[in-house]
C-alpha cells in the first residue's frame, strides 16, 4: 500500500456520509472497513449496541492489483464515472445500502 494512511471512526452512517464525500473529493479512497456493533459495559455487565465503523483511508495511488482488476480506463478523480466507482466500493463494503447506492448513482449518471 502506498501513500498516506488515515484511520477514522464513525459513530453514525450520517457522520460517515458527510466525511466520505469530503475525503473522496480530496483524493482519498477506502482501503478497509470494519464495524463493531456491540460494546461491553462495565457499569451494567451487559453488551450495549454501539455501531462504530472504522474506515482506513488512503491518499495516493490505488494498489496495482486493484487497478488491474478494473478493466475500465482510469477516469479523472472527480468525474462522475470515478465517483460511481468509489460509491461501488462503499456499497460492496456494506457502508451504503442498495437504495442509497442506486439514488446517488442516478444523480451522478445525470451529470454524464
Secondary structure, DSSP 8 states (H G I E B T S, - for coil): --SEEEEEEESSHHHHHHHHHHHHHTTEEEEEEEEEEEEE-TTTSSEEEEEEEEEEEEES---HHHHHH--S----TTSHHHHHHHHHHHHHTTSS-HHHHHHHHHHHHHT-
